[in-house]
């Protein structure tokens, strides 16, 4: 099966189809609606052949349905019929969970996406458990995302942000009894030293995860 993988982020949407090597992308942002995203993806994917679509969505997903409008995009995502719009089978998954699936190498793995916000997912024996840890209270009346997301870098500066990341990773790894942690997202590369039992992910793993979604043991 040829799969078109769509990784929807707060600043850009990236796409890659089976058999292709070059990622195509376009800007997203606070005005991007679900309908606009589909139109832009179809245009960007011209010349590529695909039988199904995987979408990594920056928000909660349950049973293949969007549960809430995205925080960093436009409106119109809840209830949108992606299969009708793309005219082919579509699987929706939280964007952090999709990258986590592509990064998974067995055992109990915690994935934390350090991007515009904080994405999170836990995988055990290829069973994906998307999580919404970003908005849980952390300290000083602020959330985990306030400290380790983009706002944290802007407010704290890189040095204090790195210390916050180390503390958050240590706490969450212990709480969720993870064997190891994968740190993905665009800001993970700003870390000078990784916390213990953590390794650096790669945004490209989202496309591996999108392909794996259509394999039997990952559905």
BARO-41661 format. One record per residue (C-alpha): x, y, z; residue number from 1. Coordinates in nm, 2 decimals. Last residue first. Example, Ala and Ser with C-alpha at 12.3 -4.5 7.8 and 13.67 -1.06 7.14 Angstrom:
% residues 2
       u       v       w  seq
    1.37   -0.11    0.71    2
    1.23   -0.45    0.78    1
END
This chain:
% residues 219
       u       v       w  seq
   -0.34   -0.04    1.42  219
    0.03   -0.10    1.48  218
    0.03   -0.48    1.46  217
   -0.14   -0.48    1.12  216
    0.08   -0.24    0.93  215
   -0.11    0.07    0.82  214
    0.01    0.29    1.11  213
    0.37    0.18    1.03  212
    0.38    0.42    0.73  211
    0.28    0.71    0.94  210
    0.54    0.61    1.20  209
    0.81    0.61    0.94  208
    0.70    0.96    0.83  207
    0.70    1.08    1.19  206
    1.06    0.94    1.22  205
    1.17    1.23    0.99  204
    1.13    1.46    1.29  203
    1.42    1.28    1.45  202
    1.46    1.15    1.80  201
    1.75    1.22    2.05  200
    1.81    0.97    2.31  199
    1.71    0.95    2.68  198
    1.83    0.70    2.95  197
    1.98    0.99    3.15  196
    1.90    1.34    3.03  195
    2.06    1.46    2.71  194
    2.34    1.72    2.70  193
    2.35    2.03    2.48  192
    1.98    2.05    2.42  191
    1.89    2.28    2.13  190
    1.83    1.98    1.90  189
    1.52    1.89    2.10  188
    1.37    2.22    1.98  187
    1.23    2.09    1.65  186
    1.04    1.80    1.80  185
    1.17    1.47    1.94  184
    1.31    1.35    2.27  183
    1.30    0.97    2.30  182
    1.28    0.83    2.66  181
    1.39    0.49    2.79  180
    1.26    0.20    2.99  179
    0.95    0.40    3.10  178
    0.80    0.36    3.45  177
    0.54    0.62    3.38  176
    0.62    0.83    3.69  175
    0.99    0.77    3.67  174
    1.02    0.87    3.30  173
    0.79    1.17    3.37  172
    1.00    1.31    3.66  171
    1.34    1.26    3.49  170
    1.21    1.41    3.16  169
    1.06    1.71    3.34  168
    1.38    1.78    3.54  167
    1.61    1.76    3.23  166
    1.37    1.97    3.03  165
    1.37    2.23    3.31  164
    1.75    2.24    3.32  163
    1.76    2.30    2.94  162
    1.50    2.58    2.97  161
    1.72    2.74    3.24  160
    2.01    2.76    3.00  159
    1.81    2.84    2.69  158
    1.63    3.14    2.82  157
    1.35    3.13    3.07  156
    1.06    3.31    2.90  155
    1.14    3.25    2.53  154
    1.26    2.90    2.59  153
    0.96    2.82    2.80  152
    0.72    2.96    2.55  151
    0.86    2.72    2.29  150
    0.76    2.42    2.51  149
    0.96    2.30    2.81  148
    0.84    2.53    3.09  147
    0.49    2.65    2.98  146
    0.43    2.30    2.83  145
    0.48    2.13    3.17  144
    0.22    2.37    3.31  143
    0.24    2.68    3.52  142
    0.11    2.78    3.86  141
    0.47    2.80    4.00  140
    0.52    2.43    3.92  139
    0.40    2.15    3.69  138
    0.03    2.16    3.63  137
   -0.09    1.93    3.35  136
   -0.13    2.11    3.01  135
    0.14    1.93    2.82  134
    0.07    1.58    2.95  133
   -0.19    1.49    2.69  132
   -0.10    1.13    2.62  131
   -0.12    0.90    2.31  130
   -0.10    0.53    2.42  129
    0.04    0.33    2.13  128
    0.05   -0.05    2.17  127
    0.37   -0.16    1.98  126
    0.48   -0.37    2.28  125
    0.45   -0.07    2.50  124
    0.44    0.28    2.36  123
    0.39    0.60    2.56  122
    0.31    0.94    2.39  121
    0.37    1.30    2.45  120
    0.37    1.64    2.26  119
    0.48    1.96    2.43  118
    0.41    2.29    2.27  117
    0.57    2.47    1.97  116
    0.82    2.18    1.97  115
    0.98    1.95    2.23  114
    0.81    1.62    2.15  113
    0.83    1.38    2.44  112
    0.82    1.00    2.37  111
    0.81    0.75    2.65  110
    0.92    0.40    2.55  109
    0.84    0.07    2.72  108
    1.02   -0.21    2.54  107
    1.08   -0.21    2.17  106
    1.26    0.01    1.92  105
    1.00    0.29    1.87  104
    1.10    0.60    1.68  103
    0.84    0.58    1.41  102
    0.57    0.50    1.66  101
    0.68    0.80    1.86  100
    0.66    1.03    1.56   99
    0.30    0.92    1.51   98
    0.22    0.95    1.88   97
    0.36    1.30    1.89   96
    0.14    1.39    1.59   95
   -0.18    1.25    1.75   94
   -0.32    0.99    1.51   93
   -0.57    1.01    1.22   92
   -0.60    0.73    0.96   91
   -0.74    0.80    0.62   90
   -0.89    0.58    0.35   89
   -0.93    0.76    0.01   88
   -1.12    1.06   -0.14   87
   -0.90    1.31    0.04   86
   -1.19    1.53    0.15   85
   -1.43    1.24    0.20   84
   -1.17    1.05    0.41   83
   -1.09    1.37    0.61   82
   -1.45    1.43    0.72   81
   -1.42    1.72    0.96   80
   -1.60    1.66    1.29   79
   -1.35    1.86    1.49   78
   -1.10    2.03    1.26   77
   -1.29    2.34    1.17   76
   -1.07    2.61    1.34   75
   -0.73    2.76    1.27   74
   -0.40    2.63    1.41   73
   -0.19    2.66    1.73   72
   -0.43    2.53    1.99   71
   -0.59    2.26    1.77   70
   -0.97    2.21    1.80   69
   -1.06    1.92    2.02   68
   -1.16    1.56    2.00   67
   -1.04    1.48    1.65   66
   -1.17    1.13    1.56   65
   -0.97    0.81    1.47   64
   -1.10    0.62    1.77   63
   -0.98    0.91    2.00   62
   -0.75    1.19    1.89   61
   -0.61    1.47    2.11   60
   -0.42    1.75    1.95   59
   -0.14    1.83    1.71   58
   -0.26    1.59    1.43   57
   -0.04    1.34    1.25   56
   -0.23    1.24    0.95   55
   -0.19    0.91    0.76   54
   -0.33    0.89    0.41   53
   -0.42    0.60    0.18   52
   -0.37    0.48   -0.18   51
   -0.09    0.71   -0.29   50
    0.06    0.83   -0.61   49
    0.28    1.14   -0.62   48
    0.27    1.39   -0.91   47
    0.08    1.65   -0.71   46
    0.14    1.61   -0.34   45
    0.17    1.98   -0.27   44
   -0.17    2.05   -0.43   43
   -0.34    1.77   -0.24   42
   -0.17    1.89    0.08   41
   -0.28    2.25    0.03   40
   -0.64    2.15   -0.03   39
   -0.64    1.92    0.28   38
   -0.49    2.19    0.50   37
   -0.74    2.45    0.38   36
   -1.03    2.22    0.47   35
   -0.88    2.15    0.82   34
   -0.83    2.53    0.88   33
   -0.50    2.71    0.88   32
   -0.54    3.06    1.03   31
   -0.32    3.02    1.34   30
   -0.02    2.88    1.15   29
    0.05    2.64    0.87   28
    0.34    2.70    0.62   27
    0.40    2.45    0.34   26
    0.61    2.13    0.31   25
    0.74    1.87    0.08   24
    0.98    1.60    0.20   23
    1.21    1.46   -0.06   22
    1.27    1.08   -0.06   21
    0.96    0.94   -0.22   20
    0.87    0.57   -0.24   19
    0.58    0.60   -0.01   18
    0.46    0.96    0.02   17
    0.60    1.25    0.22   16
    0.43    1.55    0.37   15
    0.52    1.84    0.60   14
    0.28    2.10    0.74   13
    0.44    2.40    0.90   12
    0.44    2.63    1.20   11
    0.21    2.46    1.45   10
    0.27    2.12    1.30    9
    0.07    1.88    1.08    8
    0.27    1.58    0.97    7
    0.09    1.43    0.66    6
    0.20    1.08    0.55    5
    0.09    0.97    0.20    4
    0.08    0.59    0.20    3
    0.13    0.35   -0.09    2
    0.00    0.00    0.00    1
END
